[in-house]
Amino acid sequence: MRFLGASFIALACCSVPAWAGDDVLYGDAPEWVDSFDISSITPQSNVPLVLLDIQQRIENNQLVTYSDRAFKLDSPEAVTSAGTVSTLWLPDKGDLTVNRLDILRDGKTIHVLDALAADNKERFTVLRREQQLEQRSIDGLLTATMTVPDLRVGDILRVTTSTTLKDATLDGNVQATQPLFADPQKAGYAHYSLSWPEGEQVSWRAGPFVDGVEESSKNGYHYASIALPLPKREDMPSDAPMRYLRAPLFQATTYKDWKDVSSSFADLYSTEGKLAAAQGLEAEVNRIKAASADPLQRAALALQLVQDDISYLANGMNGGNYVPQSPAQTWAKRYGDCKAKTVLLLTLLHAMDIEAEAALVSSTIGDAVPELLPMPADFDHVLVRAMIGGREYWLDGTAAGTRITDIDGVPPFFNALPLRAEGADLIALPERPLAQPNVFSKITLDESAGFDLPVIFTIDANFIGPIAAQLRPLVLQGTDENIDKFSQTFSDEMFGNAVISERKLSYDVKTGVLTASIKGVTSNRWSFKRGKAQQTFDNFDISDVRFAPDRARSLWRDIPVSFRVSPIHSEILTTIALPSQQGDYTLVGKPDIAANVINMDLTRTATLNDKELTIQTNRGEFPKEIQPGNISAEKAKTARLDAKTLRLEAVPKGERVWELSSKDLTARTATLREIYAAAIAKDPKETAPLRSRALFRQTIRDYEGTYEDLTAQLEIEPTAELYLWRAWIDRALEDDDQAIADTREAFALEPTPDHAWEEARVLKLAGDYDSALKVIANYEGQIEDDIEFTTERADILGAQGKTEEGLEIINSELVEKPNNPYLLEISCWHRGKWNVGLDDVLSVCTQAIENSSSVSSAMDGRALAYFRLAENESAIEDLNNALEIEPDRQGARYLRGIVRLANGDKGGQKDVDQALRDYPHLQRDYARYDLGVK
């Protein structure tokens, strides 16, 4: 907590007057307390919190808090947990009085404090325990702690304390803030009340969604009280403003209004005479003035001085929760909290005649502040509001890395209270984006190797302001492992599945810019349909904005949507070197757009020529609320933006990988191979680069290299999926024994029906039909979904020459499941492969096409049937259509080559050669069907 309000003191139950000391006091509760009779609570109750009674009184400019709590110790763990009682207080503000510490056991009450006092034994021990040093916070709290003797399972432990709070900083005012808990939390009895003398000006408020506060008068005092727990709260959408999500509170205060709060704190932030008192500070002012005559640049330099040269340390001792230390102290000690940094910054700005004032904010529930009672406890932070050139700037001395480029950023605090001698009301913080980018990324993507090959990328990114400051320790003190992790995460966010070969991070203290340079490879993003290639640019585009708030419940329909984000302006310049063919590229979608959507300002420009595509985007995000009446319109705007997604289309001409010669592939992939080698050499035990290179090597038909990379991965972390992948490579390398061994290893790791089926299939392809049938027998008829095992058995029968028997098995299944797309396609293929049942094969194959979700596969099967029927032209027509839908369907290309050659078309040899480049085992597979090049 950067700004310790009275809410912190009240919640810690450590309210004490200014004349207090360091000792725990013991005595009776205040006379006005109405002590609860705990015997009225059923002892058999299983609720751990037996009693919670909080009574507060505002009187004589102070707040007195009486707290009575009792806990049932129903387990050894509860005894251990409750065995040490601790309570906190601030000795510079008051006393802590322990009224009671009792054990209730078997209907009797044991007065622990009296027993210890009678035996001259120590009761509470006082410790100074700074609990937030890791957050650079010294709160001055003392801890009173006591180990309760002779606690037993079944006991009820009751602890009662009284505290007082009188803070001289509040100038005679009093404030109270009490959390109110709700169902499903339970208590045997829970109650809260606040009282004050009748006629005294005290305001109170409870919320949000709190009903049931009762008011009454007794003995000259006015009471506001409420029974706890509150009814279970309605769920709220997570994107609601904090005024809907915050925990319920009861507040009370003697402050009249916001102006009263503002004026009472203004003098604490006066800078009169403070520059001269701070030795050496005036020299800093003169240095800044000499560096620039521009008031905004001067403000940025002053803010940099406060952020960079003054470390953060919150000091809540001796009134420090509200009173800032002087600029002289801060400058001499080189540390301070938000209050100290704000006064120091104001001193610098005023010395340069820059209009500026302090302003209180809530860093957590800023949008809820207008619903709270006016009191200092509403705020936990203070910063500077400056007016320069007619524009409002919010300068936070506790932030880091702010420079002139992002000084106009508005933090997500929503409301602020300027501190002025004449007083001020709350003001709303402006909703605006950063004028300049604080993240700039220059990305190059080299796709020139081809449509099917990995993409070489480089990223040169500049981070400015708080983002750079947050990352700065990574550059100055980070390990290689941490830098690698950052580089990988950043690259994956851009591309996904990035393999990094080079990375470098640097930080420029003067400009506050952190630079990241990364090089590597990533997956190709081209997709193919009916002979046309296309890709979109979601990671670099701005059209991927999503806005779908859930406001379906009637209770939620009038709730705004809140974007509680720190301002960020990201600019990305992407240059894509396209595959080397000339022309035939089309950019679909409006290249240039500008839009204001939800909490974003967006722009995009795109330019396409024969060799490269350039896209420049700007996305500025800032804190904002979308009012209920505007939600529908904003949804429509995001939908229209989504329709403007850029898409690049192309008709590849001789650029697919199977169309390239080995020599051409070797030349095109030289740089890719170097990058992969460098990435793997950095950490040979990292599997991700090995996996990526295995995919790359498989794509370029380097099956030996693929096998090598898969084997390396298996040695590091064996998985069933890797063994099955390697089994496929084994077949490409014509190593049937190894393929069988790998499928069996996969099954050993994960003995699933799917893996058993893979083993049976590989055994079949290797010609070991008996072993394949044994595997199938273990599952066919033994599991609910055994259709694939049944059809695999039919295929084995076909391979054994029992073609009619195999077809009868498939037909029997079709009787039970007519029009089943899978069975229709299997029947079509079985007839064509094994040259059986040709009398009605075309009808079956056409049904398969009409019902299949994989039309190209069914067309491929019908083409084989046409070829068996010597209807070669129809076969070629189906194969052409199948390849138009799925250009990399090499089985169809191989079959087309066979048919063309059978027709006397020598061009068919090209189809055969291209197919075998990708899948050399096709020749063996089709030879099983007595098909091949004659």
Protein Blocks (a to p, Z undefined) as FASTA:
>chain_A
ZZdcfklmmmnopaccfkbcfbdcdddddfklccddfklpcfklcbfblbacdddddeeh
iacdddddddddfbfklmmmmmpccddddfkloccddfbdcddeehiacdfklmmmmnop
afbdcddddfklmnopaehiacdddddehiaehiacddddddddddfklnopacdddddd
ddfbdcfbdcddddddehiacdddddehiehiacddeehiacddddddddddddddfkbc
fklmpccdddddfbfblmlmmmmmmmmmccghklmmmghklmmmmmmmmmpccfklmmmm
mmmmmmmmmccdddfeghilmmccdfklmmmnopacfklmmmmmmmmmmmnopacddddd
dfklmmmmmmpccdfklpcbdcddddeehiacdddfkbghiafklmmpccfehpacdddf
kopadddddddddfbdcbdcdddddfklomkbccddddddddehjllmmmmmmmmmpcfk
lmmmmmmmmmmmmnoppacfbdcddddfknopacdddddddddfbdceehiacdddfklm
cklcccdddfkbmklmmpccddddddddddddddddddfbegjiacedjfbacddehjac
cdddddddfkbccdddddddddddddfklmmmmmmmmmmmmmmpccdddddehkafklpc
fklmmmmmmmmmmmmmmmmmmommbmklmmmmmmmmmmnopaklmmmmmmmmmmmmgcfk
lmmmmmmmmmmnopaklmmmmmmmmmmmmccfklmmmmmmmmmmnopamlmmmmmmmmgo
pamblmlmmmmmmmmmmmnopamlmmmmmmmmmmmmghilklmmmmmmmmmmnopaklmm
mmmmmmmmmmpcblmlmmmmmmmmmmmnopaklmmmmmmmmmmmmmmlmklmmmmmmmmm
mnopaklmmmmmmmmmmmmmlmmmmmmnopacZZ
